[in-house]
Amino acid sequence: MADTTTTGLPRIFDDLNLGIILHDPKTGDILDVNTRLEELYGYSRSELREMEVGDFTAASTRFSQDEALHRIQAAADGEEQVFEWQIERATGELVWIRVCLDHTTINGISYILAEVRDITEYKARERRLRLLSRVVRHNLRNETNVLLGYAERLKNAIESETLEEEVETISEIATEIGTLSDSIRQVEEIAEPDATERSPTDLGDIVTEAATEIRSQHPEVELTIDVRSNTLVNADKGLRYAVKHALDNAIVHNDHETPTITAVVKETTDRGEIRVIDTGPAIPAVETAVLKEDVTTSTTYHGSGVGLWVMQWCVDALGGELLFEENDPRGNIVRFLLPQVDQ
């Protein structure tokens, strides 16, 4: 662990609106941090001096103490290191940061200085633009072309009296376009910082409200709500959109005559959790793969896929985590993990 007697940062660094970490260039130990870094990570100077990278790295991020040390030592050799990384704050909130490592000297002693910026909002906007570009360039264009094709077939169908099937197909495509439009509107709302107000909200209330709406739209569904704890999270209407999409997808894409869905609310360590469990076909890998940061593709995404993006962004905006798992023996489990707030 770090030697707390080592020379630290000049206190003038506390005036910066930029997180600063002072590292030992050989061991990678955290020697000191400024006030902004304490606020960003949610830990005090003394706590951070006793911590390693893995202690505040998000579980979903592949970033180890060894890799951190390698980058620090490379910076000590004169190679500037710039990278993005997701951390888990003391509150459990997940935040994206951009780190720049560079060599510096204080009172004649060599150190590595890390400049840390919160880029969570930037990452959300970047992903939103990528999705909107795909939807506009592929989905809407393709769906419109199909509509034009069916309009031509409808002309012929009038003569052959096979109207019902053609009209039903056109109706389905129009519904798909409407779903895309609604999802894009929701993305726009949750991407704007001032568009929603967050407040302590009971997860059970959110799930119950969404379930009531779903039941009115799909009375044939067997939908069970299992609230196992009163769990509060800082939430806005974006989370309501996300839960509604999860329930709706579980029903619309279910191949049973009477879909069976269970929504569970529980506590998981220091986070609140919502689980949406179904027994339908597995969510296609292409739908969940595009949620990853490193995936680029020109595939057309249907309403369900855009809905998954809405779910992902809603959870990201709240510093949470969205997971997709297989149900046994068949189906899906969609998990929303969100930082809890005090009762």
Long-range contacts (C-beta under 8 A, 24 or more apart in sequence): 1-29, 1-49, 1-50, 2-29, 2-30, 2-31, 2-49, 2-50, 3-29, 3-31, 4-46, 4-49, 6-31, 6-32, 7-31, 7-106, 7-107, 7-109, 8-32, 9-33, 9-34, 9-106, 10-106, 18-115, 18-116, 18-117, 19-97, 19-114, 19-115, 19-116, 19-117, 19-118, 20-113, 20-114, 20-115, 20-116, 21-48, 21-113, 21-114, 21-116, 22-106, 22-111, 22-112, 22-113, 22-114, 23-72, 23-101, 23-111, 23-112, 23-113, 23-114, 24-111, 24-112, 25-72, 25-73, 25-75, 25-76, 25-103, 25-110, 25-111, 25-112, 26-73, 26-76, 27-69, 28-53, 28-65, 28-68, 28-69, 28-72, 28-73, 31-111, 37-116, 40-89, 40-95, 40-97, 40-116, 40-118, 41-87, 41-89, 41-90, 42-89, 42-90, 42-91, 42-93, 43-90, 56-87, 56-88, 56-89, 56-90, 57-85, 57-86, 57-87, 57-88, 58-86, 58-87, 58-88, 58-94, 58-321, 59-88, 59-321, 60-86, 60-94, 60-321, 61-85, 61-86, 61-87, 71-101, 72-101, 72-112, 74-101, 75-101, 75-102, 75-103, 75-112, 76-103, 76-110, 76-112, 78-103, 84-119, 84-123, 89-319, 91-319, 91-339, 92-269, 92-270, 92-271, 92-319, 92-339, 92-340, 93-318, 93-319, 93-320, 93-339, 94-316, 94-319, 94-320, 94-321, 95-120, 95-319, 96-120, 96-122, 96-123, 120-316, 121-193, 123-316, 124-191, 124-313, 124-316, 124-317, 125-191, 127-309, 127-313, 128-187, 128-188, 128-191, 128-313, 131-187, 131-301, 131-306, 131-309, 132-184, 132-187, 134-298, 134-301, 135-180, 135-184, 135-301, 135-306, 137-298, 138-298, 138-299, 138-300, 138-301, 139-180, 139-300, 139-301, 139-302, 139-306, 140-177, 140-180, 142-300, 143-173, 143-176, 143-177, 143-180, 146-173, 147-173, 147-174, 176-302, 176-303, 179-303, 179-306, 179-307, 180-303, 180-306, 183-245, 183-303, 183-306, 183-307, 183-309, 183-310, 184-306, 186-238, 186-241, 186-310, 187-309, 187-310, 187-313, 189-237, 189-238, 190-236, 190-238, 190-241, 190-310, 190-313, 190-314, 190-317, 191-313, 196-236, 196-237, 196-238, 197-236, 198-234, 198-235, 198-236, 198-318, 199-234, 199-235, 199-236, 200-232, 200-233, 200-234, 200-235, 200-341, 201-232, 201-233, 201-234, 201-235, 201-239, 202-230, 202-231, 202-232, 203-227, 203-231, 203-232, 203-233, 203-235, 203-265, 203-272, 203-273, 203-274, 203-338, 204-230, 204-231, 204-265, 206-235, 206-239, 206-240, 206-243, 206-274, 207-243, 207-263, 207-265, 207-274, 209-240, 210-240, 210-243, 210-244, 210-247, 210-263, 211-247, 211-263, 213-244, 214-244, 214-247, 214-248, 214-251, 218-251, 218-259, 220-257, 220-258, 220-259, 221-251, 221-258, 221-259, 221-260, 221-261, 222-258, 222-259, 222-260, 222-261, 223-247, 223-261, 223-262, 223-263, 224-260, 224-261, 224-262, 224-263, 225-262, 225-263, 225-265, 226-262, 226-263, 226-264, 226-265, 227-264, 227-265, 228-264, 228-265, 228-266, 228-267, 229-265, 229-266, 229-267, 230-343, 231-265, 231-266, 231-267, 231-272, 231-273, 231-340, 232-272, 232-340, 232-341, 232-342, 232-343, 233-272, 233-318, 233-320, 233-338, 233-339, 233-340, 233-341, 234-318, 234-339, 234-341, 235-318, 235-338, 236-317, 236-318, 238-313, 238-314, 238-317, 238-318, 239-314, 239-315, 239-318, 239-336, 239-338, 241-310, 241-311, 241-314, 242-310, 242-311, 242-314, 242-315, 242-322, 242-336, 243-274, 243-276, 243-336, 245-307, 245-308, 245-310, 245-311, 246-274, 246-276, 246-311, 246-334, 246-336, 247-276, 248-307, 249-283, 249-304, 249-307, 249-308, 250-276, 250-278, 250-280, 250-332, 250-334, 251-278, 252-304, 253-280, 253-281, 253-283, 253-304, 254-278, 254-279, 254-280, 254-281, 255-280, 255-281, 256-280, 267-340, 268-337, 270-339, 270-340, 271-320, 271-337, 271-338, 271-339, 271-340, 272-337, 272-338, 272-339, 272-340, 273-335, 273-336, 273-337, 273-338, 274-335, 274-336, 274-338, 275-333, 275-334, 275-335, 275-336, 276-332, 276-333, 276-334, 277-327, 277-331, 277-332, 277-333, 277-334, 278-327, 278-331, 278-332, 279-327, 279-330, 279-331, 280-330, 280-331, 280-332, 282-326, 282-330, 282-331, 282-332, 283-308, 283-324, 283-332, 288-324, 291-322, 311-336
